Amino acid sequence: MEKINRTLAVLSTRTIDSGHCIRFQSKFYFPVTENGDRRFFAGKTNCMVIETFDGQLLANIADNLYLMEEVAEHELVSKEFDTPQEAPKKEKKKYIPPMDHPWKKASFANYAAKQKHRCGANV
């Protein structure tokens, strides 16, 4: 089985970004030793990603093999530190001034004066 994994492995070259991660198949990975310790390499370091036949991901950096640990997706709200915010958005109520407001009276009087056919017809 070990021979099949080595023979049918898919090799692809990548570079390490400034966040010490390797991007592979739209996901980010950290190089990790066998003990589970993360290794941090400088940005733009060349590496080779090895995808074995059984689906295991390895990184070859400077002729050393490292396991690849997937980096968790970034969330806008932390479940541990942020309080849940379920406040509904309130609609702003439009302010309509009353009819006895000074500028409202004048504008209504002007409007009524222009509408002589409506106001004076019933009188």
C-alpha positions in Angstrom: 0.0 0.0 0.0 2.9 2.4 0.8 4.3 1.8 -2.7 0.9 2.6 -4.3 0.7 5.9 -2.3 4.1 7.0 -3.4 3.5 6.0 -7.1 0.0 7.6 -7.5 0.7 10.8 -5.5 -0.2 14.1 -7.1 2.6 16.7 -6.9 2.1 20.4 -7.2 4.4 23.4 -6.5 3.2 26.2 -4.2 4.7 29.2 -2.4 4.1 30.0 1.3 2.3 33.3 1.7 3.0 36.1 4.2 0.7 34.4 6.8 3.0 31.3 6.9 0.2 29.3 5.1 0.1 27.2 1.9 -3.0 27.6 -0.3 -4.1 24.4 -1.9 -7.5 23.7 -3.5 -9.0 26.9 -2.2 -8.1 26.2 1.4 -5.2 27.3 3.6 -2.9 24.9 5.4 -0.1 25.1 8.0 3.0 22.9 7.7 3.0 20.7 10.9 5.7 18.3 12.2 4.9 14.7 13.3 4.6 16.0 16.9 1.9 18.5 15.9 4.1 21.6 16.2 3.5 24.2 13.5 6.5 25.3 11.5 6.6 28.9 10.3 8.5 29.7 7.1 9.2 33.1 5.5 6.9 34.3 2.8 7.6 33.3 -0.9 9.3 30.1 0.2 8.8 27.4 -2.4 7.3 24.1 -1.4 5.8 21.0 -3.0 2.4 19.8 -2.0 2.0 16.0 -2.1 -1.5 14.6 -2.3 -1.2 10.8 -1.7 -3.6 8.2 -3.2 -5.3 7.8 0.2 -6.0 11.5 0.5 -3.3 12.6 2.9 -1.6 16.0 2.3 2.1 16.5 2.8 4.4 19.4 2.2 8.0 19.1 1.1 9.9 22.2 2.2 13.7 22.2 2.0 13.7 18.4 1.6 11.8 17.9 4.8 8.3 16.4 4.9 5.6 18.1 6.9 1.9 17.2 7.5 -0.6 19.8 6.4 -3.1 21.1 9.0 -6.1 23.0 7.6 -6.6 26.5 8.9 -10.1 27.3 10.2 -12.3 29.7 8.3 -12.4 33.3 9.6 -15.7 34.2 11.3 -16.9 37.7 11.8 -18.4 36.9 15.2 -16.6 34.7 17.7 -18.7 32.2 19.5 -16.4 32.3 22.6 -15.8 36.0 23.0 -18.6 38.0 21.4 -22.1 38.2 22.9 -24.9 37.1 20.5 -26.5 40.1 18.9 -30.1 39.5 17.8 -31.3 43.1 17.9 -33.8 43.7 15.0 -33.3 46.7 12.9 -35.9 49.4 13.7 -37.3 51.4 10.9 -37.0 55.1 11.3 -40.3 56.8 11.7 -40.8 59.7 9.3 -41.7 62.9 11.0 -44.8 64.6 9.5 -45.4 68.0 11.1 -48.9 68.8 12.2 -51.1 71.1 10.1 -50.8 74.0 12.5 -47.0 74.1 12.0 -46.1 77.6 10.6 -44.5 76.6 7.3 -47.1 73.9 6.8 -50.0 76.4 7.0 -48.4 78.7 4.4 -47.7 75.9 1.9 -51.2 74.5 2.4 -52.7 78.0 1.8 -50.8 78.3 -1.4 -51.9 74.9 -2.5 -55.5 75.7 -1.7 -55.3 79.0 -3.6 -54.1 77.2 -6.7 -57.0 74.7 -6.4 -59.9 77.2 -6.9 -61.8 74.8 -9.0 -62.0 72.4 -6.1 -62.5 74.7 -3.1 -64.8 77.3 -4.6 -67.0 74.9 -6.6 -69.1 73.6 -3.7 -69.5 77.0 -2.0 
